[in-house]
Amino acid sequence: MRVAPVAMMFAGQPDETREVFHLGMETAWLTHGHPSGFLSAAAFAVILHAVLCNEPLVEGIDRARQCLSHEEGHEECVAALDKAVSLAGGDLAHEAAIGQLGEAWVGEEALGIAVYCTLKASNFQHGVLMAINHDGDSDTTGSLVGQLLGAFYGEAGIPERWLTPLEIRDTIMQLASDIEQHWRWNLDFMSDSYDAGVVERYPGG
């Protein structure tokens, strides 16, 4: 769930897929030692990155599979992606399809469900509602699908009735904008174009 900033850092830079994959993997290492945990996070970062580069979701999935193929212990993640794509291409009811993908208590299952729901979604609301209405780790899958569909549809695609009660909405929007624009910052305090506002928002060493 937490690798979205990795993808956002390289939005619009499709040639940085390998960097996104490795940073996503390193981020997940903080808490996930099993390959299917950290590799699923890295794969998700690559898929989200592709969407942020205005590329089709299937392109991101293909890139994720390519990156995974070079890593030891990738088999469960690749199998989950393949199964998600296959189920999304069929006419099985989504409740049954998600059941075949698992309950999302482990990384590769969460990845598979997220990819399936995103592929099947007709809009933001439809995809998120599919992702949160199952008996497993639905907050995780809801977050993942929300990230992918949010990247595709943008803020305008999110129902206003969901946005209106959102806590610290302005802070979230500022943070998202800063992550995307961080490479433009000038943090040289001796410079005339020094971005003092950034330092005020993020004080530290």
C-alpha positions in Angstrom: 0.0 0.0 0.0 2.9 2.4 0.7 4.9 2.3 -2.5 2.7 4.8 -4.4 5.3 7.7 -3.7 7.9 5.6 -5.5 5.9 5.4 -8.6 4.9 9.1 -8.3 8.5 10.2 -8.0 9.1 9.0 -11.6 5.7 9.9 -13.1 6.1 10.7 -16.8 9.5 8.9 -17.0 8.7 5.5 -18.5 12.4 4.6 -18.9 12.8 4.5 -15.1 10.9 1.2 -14.7 13.9 -0.7 -13.2 14.5 2.1 -10.7 10.9 2.1 -9.6 11.0 -1.7 -9.2 14.1 -1.7 -7.1 13.0 1.2 -4.9 9.6 -0.4 -4.4 11.4 -3.6 -3.3 13.6 -1.8 -0.9 10.7 0.1 0.6 8.9 -3.2 1.2 12.0 -4.8 2.8 11.4 -2.6 5.8 8.6 -4.9 6.9 8.3 -7.8 4.5 11.1 -10.4 4.3 9.3 -13.0 2.2 9.9 -12.7 -1.6 6.1 -12.7 -2.3 5.8 -9.7 0.0 8.5 -7.4 -1.3 8.2 -8.5 -4.9 4.5 -7.9 -5.0 5.1 -4.4 -3.7 7.7 -3.8 -6.4 5.5 -5.1 -9.1 2.6 -2.9 -7.9 4.9 0.1 -8.0 5.8 -0.7 -11.6 2.2 -1.1 -12.7 1.2 2.2 -11.0 4.2 3.9 -12.6 3.0 2.8 -16.0 -0.4 4.3 -15.4 1.2 7.6 -14.2 3.1 7.6 -17.5 -0.2 7.5 -19.3 0.4 4.0 -20.5 -2.1 1.1 -20.6 -2.5 -1.0 -17.4 -1.6 -4.1 -19.4 1.8 -2.5 -20.4 2.5 -2.0 -16.7 1.6 -5.6 -16.0 3.9 -6.8 -18.7 6.8 -4.7 -17.3 6.2 -6.0 -13.8 6.3 -9.6 -15.1 9.6 -8.8 -16.9 11.1 -7.3 -13.7 9.9 -10.2 -11.6 11.3 -12.8 -13.9 14.9 -11.8 -12.9 14.2 -12.2 -9.2 14.5 -15.4 -7.1 11.1 -16.4 -5.6 9.0 -14.6 -8.2 6.8 -17.5 -9.1 3.8 -16.7 -6.8 3.6 -13.1 -7.9 3.8 -13.9 -11.6 1.1 -16.6 -11.1 -1.1 -14.2 -9.3 -0.8 -11.6 -12.1 -1.5 -14.2 -14.8 -4.5 -15.5 -13.0 -5.9 -12.0 -12.5 -5.5 -11.1 -16.2 -7.1 -14.4 -17.2 -10.1 -14.0 -14.8 -10.6 -10.4 -15.9 -10.9 -11.6 -19.5 -13.7 -14.0 -18.6 -17.3 -13.6 -17.6 -17.2 -15.1 -14.1 -19.0 -13.0 -11.5 -16.5 -10.8 -9.7 -17.3 -12.2 -6.3 -16.4 -15.7 -7.5 -13.3 -14.4 -9.4 -11.9 -12.6 -6.4 -12.5 -15.7 -4.3 -10.3 -17.6 -6.7 -7.5 -15.0 -6.3 -7.5 -15.4 -2.5 -8.3 -13.1 0.4 -5.3 -10.7 0.1 -3.8 -11.5 3.5 -0.5 -12.1 1.6 1.1 -9.8 -1.0 0.7 -11.7 -4.2 -3.1 -12.2 -3.5 -3.5 -8.5 -2.8 -1.7 -7.7 -6.0 -3.8 -10.2 -8.0 -7.1 -8.8 -6.7 -6.0 -5.2 -7.3 -5.1 -5.9 -10.9 -8.3 -7.9 -11.5 -10.6 -5.2 -10.0 -8.8 -2.5 -11.9 -9.1 -4.3 -15.2 -12.8 -5.0 -14.7 -13.7 -1.5 -13.4 -15.9 0.7 -15.5 -15.1 3.7 -13.3 -13.4 4.6 -10.0 -16.4 3.9 -7.8 -17.1 0.5 -9.5 -13.6 -0.7 -9.1 -13.2 0.4 -5.5 -16.5 -1.1 -4.5 -15.5 -4.4 -6.0 -12.2 -4.3 -4.1 -13.7 -3.6 -0.7 -16.6 -6.0 -0.8 -14.9 -9.4 -0.1 -14.2 -11.3 3.1 -10.5 -10.8 3.1 -8.1 -7.9 3.6 -10.4 -5.5 1.8 -8.9 -2.3 3.1 -5.6 -3.2 1.4 -7.2 -4.1 -1.9 -9.4 -1.0 -1.7 -6.3 1.1 -1.2 -4.5 -0.5 -4.1 -7.3 -0.3 -6.6 -8.0 3.3 -5.5 -4.4 4.2 -6.3 -4.5 2.6 -9.7 -7.9 4.0 -10.7 -7.0 7.4 -9.1 -3.9 7.6 -11.3 -6.1 6.8 -14.3 -9.1 8.9 -13.7 -7.6 11.7 -11.6 -9.4 13.5 -8.8 -12.3 14.3 -11.1 -13.1 10.6 -11.3 -13.7 10.2 -7.5 -17.3 10.8 -6.4 -17.6 14.2 -4.7 -19.6 12.6 -1.8 -16.5 10.6 -1.0 -14.2 13.6 -1.2 -16.3 16.0 0.8 -15.9 14.3 4.2 -12.2 13.4 3.6 -10.0 14.4 6.6 -7.0 16.6 5.9 -7.9 16.7 2.2 -5.8 19.9 1.6 -2.7 18.3 3.2 -3.1 15.1 1.2 -3.3 17.1 -2.0 -0.3 19.2 -1.1 1.7 16.1 -0.3 0.8 14.4 -3.5 1.7 17.5 -5.5 5.0 17.8 -3.7 6.0 14.2 -4.4 5.3 14.6 -8.1 7.2 17.9 -8.3 10.1 17.2 -5.9 12.6 17.1 -8.7 11.9 20.7 -9.5 12.8 21.9 -6.0 15.8 24.2 -5.4 17.0 23.5 -1.9 20.2 25.6 -2.2 19.5 28.3 0.4 22.2 30.5 -1.2 20.3 30.6 -4.5 17.9 33.4 -5.4 15.3 30.8 -6.4 15.5 28.9 -3.2 12.2 27.1 -2.4 11.7 28.3 1.1 8.1 27.1 1.2 9.2 23.5 0.8 11.5 23.7 3.8 8.8 25.3 5.8 6.5 22.4 5.0 9.1 19.8 5.6 11.6 21.0 8.2 14.4 18.6 9.1 18.0 17.7 8.6 
